């Protein structure tokens, strides 16, 4: 499945800089995992130690033209608005790129009326997910979390893998802080 950059802008309630037409099939949060730059939307996540915005230059050189960035990146945004940088790119400005990623996953999940299994707990989530996949995959098209993608970032990336031919989904949900399960539940909708 792919989404137009215009639709994504609407879904995540972003302010947009740039007007290039784009069709997005891939979501990226780690610049090292880039495969299809022309169809990729990079979420410049902000952590206590780093900002994904520092990777935009490298990704732009590698062909990425669509970015979600924090509206708090004032210096970068000013340079983009002046046309000094990245003139062929689209930038979607949001308060929180992580929240935008999760919102996009929620909307994507709403496109599917298939059984969805959510697996949580302190231990054994990945083993149980793989076991269920092994049991169902001979007769069903199963989408599942890759590896241990069970975090606030991993779950939306897992959900994004759902496609028209998917018949069942199996996702892990893990938390590291109080209150995180609500966001995971809203995306997975088991």
N, C-alpha and C positions, 0 to 999 in steps of 0.2 A: 504494500500500500504506500501511497505517497500523498503528501499534503502540500498544497500551495503555500508559499511563504505568506501570502495574504491571509489565508485561513488561520495559519499558526499565529500571526500577529493578532488576529481577533480573539482566538482561544485564550491566549495568555495575557490579553489586555496590554499590549506593548505599545510604546511610542516607537515609530519607525524612522530610521534615517536610511535613505537609499530607496531606489525604486526598480531594482532589477527583478525580472521575472525569475522565479525559482520553484522547483519541485523538490521536496524534501522526502527522502526515503530513510536516511540514517541520522541518528542522534549521536553526538560525540561529547564526552566530558573529559576524556584523556587524550591529549594531542598525539600520544605515541601510538594510538590505535586507529589512525586514519586509514581508510581504504578507498572510499569513493568521494573525493573532495567536492565534485560538482553537485552532488545530491545530499550533502551533509550540512546539518545545523549544529554548530558548536555552542555549547552552554559554558560560558566563562564563569564557573563556580567560584565563589569566594569562601575561603576558609580562614581560620585564625592565623595561618602561616603563609598563605599564598592567594593570589588572584589569578584565575584562568585568563584574565585579560592580558597577562604578560606573554601568552602563547599565540595571540592573534596574529602578530606579524609573521611568525613562522608558518602558521596555518594558511595565511593569505598567500604567501610565497608558494605553498604546496597546492594551491588551487581552491581552497575553501572560500566561499563568498557569502556565507550566511552565519550570523553570530547573534547570540543572546547575551547581553551584558548588563551589569548592574548600573542603574541610573546614578549610582554614587561614584562612578569612574569619571569624574568631572573633567580632568585634564584630557583624557582620551576622547571623550565625547566632544569637547570643544575643538580638538584638532580634526576629528571626523567631520564635524559640521562645517568647518572652514574649507574642507576639501583637500587638506594637506595629506591625508592618509586614506588608503583603502577606497578609492573612488568608485570601484566597481562592486562594492559589497553592500549587503543589507545588514543593518544593525537593529535589533529589537531591544529596546531599553525597558527594563523592568526593575522593580524594587529588589527582587531576589531571583537570580537565575535558577536556584534549586526549586523554589516554589513554582516557577514557570515550567520547569521540567516535569514536576509532579502534576501540575494542572493539565499539561498536554497529554500525559499518560492517562489521567482520569478520562479525558474526552475520547482518547483512542479506545480505551476499554469499553466505553459506552456503545461503541459501534458493533459489539459482539454479544450475541445471545447464546452463549455456549456454557457448558459446565466449567466452572473455575474452582480449583482447589487451592486453598491457602494453607501453608504448613508453617507453624511457628513452634517455639519452645526453646529451652536452654541448650539442648544437645540433639543431634541426629537429624536436623532438618534436611540437609543435603542427601543423606542416605535414604530417607523416606521419600523425598522427591524423586530420586533416581529409581527407586524401587517401583513407585507408582508409574513412572514413565515406562519402565521396562515391561510392566504388566499390560499397559494400555496401548503401547505403540504398535504391536502387531496388527491391531484392528482399527486404530484411530490415528488421526493426525494430531499429535500432541505438541504444544508449545510449552517450554519450561524455562525456568531461570537457568542461565548458563552458570556453571560452577556454583559459587555461593553468593550469587547476586541477590542479597536479601536486605539491603540497606536502603536508606532514603534515596540514594542514587541508583543502586542496583535494581530495585523493584521497577522504577519507571522504564529503565532500559530493557528489562525483561518483558514488560507489558508491551512495549513498542514492537516486539517480535510477532505479536498476534497479527494474522493475516486472514484473507478471505477463506482459505482452505482449512484453517484451524478448526478442530472439532472439540478439543478440550484443552484446558490450560492448567498447569501446575506451577505455582509460585511459592517461593520461600518468603517469610517475613521475619526479620530479626531486628531487634532494637538495642540501642546502647544507652538510651536515656529515657526517663519517664516522659510520656506524652507522644512518643514517636509512632506508636502503633496506630493511632487514629489516622495519620496521613497515609500509612501503608494500607490500612483497611479501605480508605476512600479510593485508593487507586486500584487495588486488587478486586474489591467487591466479590468476595468468595461466595 
